[in-house]
């Protein structure tokens, strides 16, 4: 009895020792920054001559009256509602295409995945050329058919949607990989059984393939939502949040307050709001959506 107890005890000790480095790193770079950021948001902005002072919830009261914050938040939700479903839908279509036995499948896979491996700064510069008025790619195409030049990134009505198109182009290939891996794990016997029963391609996809892909869809959706709230690189290169904050997103607004205006306290307040939004969305996805996923 005693050796068994000692063995169990040392197994527990060894287990904790194995996970201790990961727990330390997560606590240092995730949990501690969240707590520190929440604490920092309760103080005023400090300077070299005026130290920080405790002001409680004053930063949060100011946030509620900040018109730019509400505009940025609206932009971010529009951006998320457009990029997430379209990126996932296109990724699924691409995965279904290259999962079939088509000619040049390897080349097609590479072309679909290439935008994903390109650096974000390079992607931003490529699309900046596409959107350049008069001699950019899009204006050249429209000019060939008799269309007029358009200031794509300088028009508040079109600038945000131009960014959305670019991000969908870049992220779809990344999500495609997960769907392709999931499709290749499906048993071919299911397809054979469907053919024997006389089910068409659309019926088989709707009743068999897509339900079995729901766990992958949930995983991809969570990643897509998180990605939609952390765009900074493209904005710095292409629009810097303009024109008139039409393309400013929440994380870029945090970056702007922290490193352009040096208002680190208000940036900490905005970061708390961002963390709460992402936590609420993630909890909803796993607590509500995951319960609807049933597969064998």
RAUR-V373846 format. One record per residue. RES is the residue in one letter. D_LAST is the distance of its C-alpha to the last C-alpha in Angstrom with 1 decimal. Layout:
BEGIN
<<RES;D_LAST> <RES;D_LAST>>
END
This chain:
BEGIN
<<X;40.7> <X;42.4> <X;41.0> <X;37.5> <X;38.1> <X;39.7> <X;36.9> <X;34.3> <X;36.8> <X;37.2> <X;33.5> <X;33.2> <X;36.2> <X;34.9> <X;31.5> <X;33.4> <X;35.8> <X;33.0> <X;31.4> <X;34.9> <X;35.6> <X;32.4> <X;33.2> <X;36.8> <X;36.0> <X;33.5> <X;36.0> <X;38.8> <X;37.4> <X;35.0> <X;35.9> <X;39.6> <X;40.1> <X;38.3> <X;40.5> <X;43.6> <X;42.9> <X;42.7> <X;45.9> <X;47.6> <X;46.8> <X;49.1> <X;52.2> <X;54.4> <X;54.8> <X;57.1> <X;59.8> <X;62.2> <X;64.8> <X;62.7> <X;60.0> <X;56.9> <X;57.3> <X;54.9> <X;54.4> <X;51.3> <X;49.3> <X;51.9> <X;49.7> <X;47.0> <X;49.6> <X;50.8> <X;47.3> <X;47.1> <X;50.3> <X;49.5> <X;49.2> <X;48.0> <X;45.1> <X;43.9> <X;44.4> <X;42.5> <X;39.6> <X;39.6> <X;39.6> <X;36.7> <X;34.6> <X;35.6> <X;34.8> <X;31.3> <X;30.5> <X;31.6> <X;30.4> <X;26.8> <X;25.5> <X;27.7> <X;26.8> <X;23.0> <X;23.5> <X;25.9> <X;23.7> <X;20.8> <X;23.4> <X;24.9> <X;21.7> <X;20.9> <X;24.6> <X;24.9> <X;21.7> <X;23.6> <X;26.4> <X;29.3> <X;32.8> <X;33.5> <X;29.8> <X;30.8> <X;33.6> <X;31.4> <X;28.9> <X;31.9> <X;33.4> <X;30.4> <X;30.0> <X;33.7> <X;34.2> <X;31.8> <X;33.9> <X;37.2> <X;38.8> <X;38.7> <X;42.5> <X;42.7> <X;40.3> <X;42.4> <X;45.6> <X;44.3> <X;43.3> <X;46.5> <X;48.3> <X;46.2> <X;47.2> <X;50.8> <X;53.2> <X;55.4> <X;54.5> <X;50.8> <X;48.3> <X;47.3> <X;50.9> <X;52.0> <X;49.5> <X;50.5> <X;54.1> <X;53.8> <X;52.9> <X;55.6> <X;53.7> <X;55.2> <X;54.4> <X;52.1> <X;51.8> <X;48.0> <X;47.8> <X;51.0> <X;50.1> <X;48.3> <X;46.6> <X;44.9> <X;44.7> <X;41.5> <X;39.7> <X;41.1> <X;39.4> <X;36.1> <X;36.3> <X;37.1> <X;34.2> <X;31.6> <X;33.1> <X;32.8> <X;29.3> <X;27.3> <X;27.5> <X;26.2> <X;23.0> <X;22.7> <X;22.1> <X;18.9> <X;17.6> <X;18.9> <X;17.3> <X;13.8> <X;14.7> <X;16.0> <X;12.8> <X;11.1> <X;11.7> <X;14.9> <X;14.1> <X;12.2> <X;15.5> <X;17.6> <X;15.9> <X;16.6> <X;20.1> <X;20.7> <X;19.9> <X;22.2> <X;20.1> <X;21.9> <X;21.0> <X;20.9> <X;18.9> <X;16.2> <X;16.1> <X;16.1> <X;13.5> <X;11.0> <X;12.2> <X;13.1> <X;10.1> <X;8.1> <X;11.3> <X;11.6> <X;11.3> <X;13.9> <X;15.9> <X;16.2> <X;17.5> <X;19.8> <X;21.0> <X;22.1> <X;23.9> <X;25.5> <X;26.8> <X;28.3> <X;29.9> <X;31.4> <X;33.3> <X;34.8> <X;36.8> <X;40.3> <X;41.2> <X;41.2> <X;43.3> <X;45.9> <X;46.5> <X;46.3> <X;47.3> <X;47.9> <X;46.4> <X;49.0> <X;50.5> <X;51.2> <X;47.8> <X;46.0> <X;43.5> <X;43.6> <X;40.2> <X;39.7> <X;39.5> <X;42.4> <X;44.4> <X;43.8> <X;45.0> <X;48.0> <X;49.0> <X;48.7> <X;50.3> <X;52.5> <X;53.7> <X;53.4> <X;52.2> <X;49.7> <X;49.5> <X;48.4> <X;46.0> <X;44.5> <X;44.3> <X;42.4> <X;40.0> <X;39.2> <X;38.4> <X;36.2> <X;34.3> <X;33.9> <X;32.6> <X;29.9> <X;29.0> <X;28.7> <X;26.6> <X;24.2> <X;24.0> <X;23.3> <X;20.5> <X;18.7> <X;19.8> <X;19.3> <X;17.2> <X;14.4> <X;14.1> <X;13.3> <X;10.2> <X;7.0> <X;3.8> <X;0.0>>
END
